Amino acid sequence: MKDYKQTAQSWLTGNFDDQTKAEVKHLMDTDPVALEDAFYRNLEFGTGGLRGIMGAGTNRMNKYTVGMATQGLANYIKAHVQGETSVCISHDSRNNSRLFAEISAQVLANNGIKVYLFESLRPTPELSYSIRLKKATAGIMVTASHNPKEYNGYKVFWSDGGQITAPVDKDIVAEVAKIEDPADVRFEPVAGEPKGAIEIMGAEVDECYLKDQLSLMLSPEAVAKHKDLKIVYTPLHGCGVKLMPEALKRIGFTNIIHVPEQDVSDGNFPTVASPNPEEPAAMAMALKKADETGADLVLATDPDADRLGIAVRDNEGKMVQLTGNQTWSFLTYYILKRWQELGKLSGKQYCVKTIVTTELIAAICQSFGVKCYNVLTGFKYIAEIQKLQEGKTEFICGGEESYGFNLGSFVRDKCAQVAGCAVAECAAWAAEQGLTLYQLLQKVYNEYGLYVEKMVYIVRKGKSGAEEIQQIMADYRACPPKEIAGSPLVKVLDYNKPEETGLPKSNVLQFYNAAGDVVTVRPSGTEPKIKFYFGAKGDDAPAKIEQLKAQFIK
């Protein structure tokens, strides 16, 4: 294990700016615990990139760790890609996001790689779209998604528009690991070597993105009849504010209601504790606005506008927030129903879900004769299926329980804009059937059975927390429960054993009981959390979920 004090001292004497040195000195003098956490390891560049708390230190997001990651990416591109190379770069509204994006652009350009840099903040899905539009080699998105304001991150995409997957991901990780010193980073141009151009992208990409999205509409007649549907939209201080309202207007909706305080792009996220549309507190202002205006639907996007949260009116007229599992279930039903009605289903289409997403989606797909792939957690695995099936079969839609969804092939990541417009369109279609979205969900449950899911996480911060999470997983592997929710254990899936699961190796465990209930245990790859996913089916599903929580959450 590295000597964190010695590493911190090297930052005081090394080639670092004065502000960084002052921050390190302050930690040395005032907070030894924070100092250890900032320097006890290098911030891991995993298969999805970087994510961490911003600040000075090897285990923090700062211009040096971002520069080192970018140099590793540049080295991989130069070694493995022939001919002209280019990288698209975007960022969200977080503090330092623009700085990190510009540093990444400069490092790539100083390595002779052309850069397409968005003029200002743009969503993650538009970054994915731009890669294929520009025929770029790769892409970088500076974002920490829905994490609290202290965090930032750095996602790497490949030429197909999806986040990097095997074998490219491991090879890039290896190149980044070789960059051990900021002195190895080309922060400045190298004399005598060509510099790549930096081209600014903006409205022209927006227009292409919006135009292609319009082509995904399935029910334009229903939208035209219900164009005055009242929709509250909030970007939660993120980059959805630029295009989401415009997209809703272009597909035909005329009554978009804003939450003005949250239209302000601000990395401090001043009106919420956490800009996560999964959290009820983050939706509070939008729900209040809905009640004030009598709105029928609330849409909320996270800071990089890839995740979508929604709220609808229940049978008593109260606004209720739906889970990702619930939203994607009725939306998948709607999309497949419309494909069927339009004569577009030929048996050569497919959908994708992740292993922790409700099995209701698989049941819906089966009823329409549509294949449903099951993949590891992370939308990059949904995009990977799209890449593997391109030219063979047709992708309809895919989703994950953590509020990520996409339809069509223009974007190879989850897209809150596409999903939000589809939900609004679905509301108009449901109205034509005399149903609200809530009643449409009830109809789905009546047809396929009641499925209930719940995700609960435990936070364990710092070095000791990481070790505790590792121990929890080790204990479950060594001593799995004999029964769950009073029903005998019948199957254990350990995703560390790809020969048994047929999927890439991943630190995930799933426990199945005889009653058909399932518990999935998975450490987060981006946050200091261990997550428990509970799933139950049947009229008694809500009660069984409570039993599962009581058994596993101590």
URHULIN-V142214 format. One record per helix or strand. SS is the DSSP state (2 for helix, 1 for strand). FROM is the first residue (numbers start at 1). LEN is the number of residues. If there is no record, write none. Layout:
ss: <SS/SS>
from: <FROM/FROM>
len: <LEN/LEN>
//
This chain:
ss: <2/2/2/1/1/1/2/1/2/1/2/1/1/1/2/2/1/2/2/1/2/2/1/2/2/1/1/1/2/1/2/1/2/1/1/2/2/1/2/1/1/2/1/1/1/2>
from: <4/18/32/46/49/61/63/86/97/114/124/138/151/163/168/182/198/203/220/231/239/244/256/260/280/297/307/319/324/349/360/371/379/394/404/416/437/451/462/483/487/498/508/518/529/541>
len: <10/13/8/1/6/1/18/6/14/5/10/5/8/1/11/3/4/12/6/4/3/7/3/3/14/5/7/4/18/6/8/5/11/7/4/17/12/9/17/2/8/4/6/6/9/12>
//
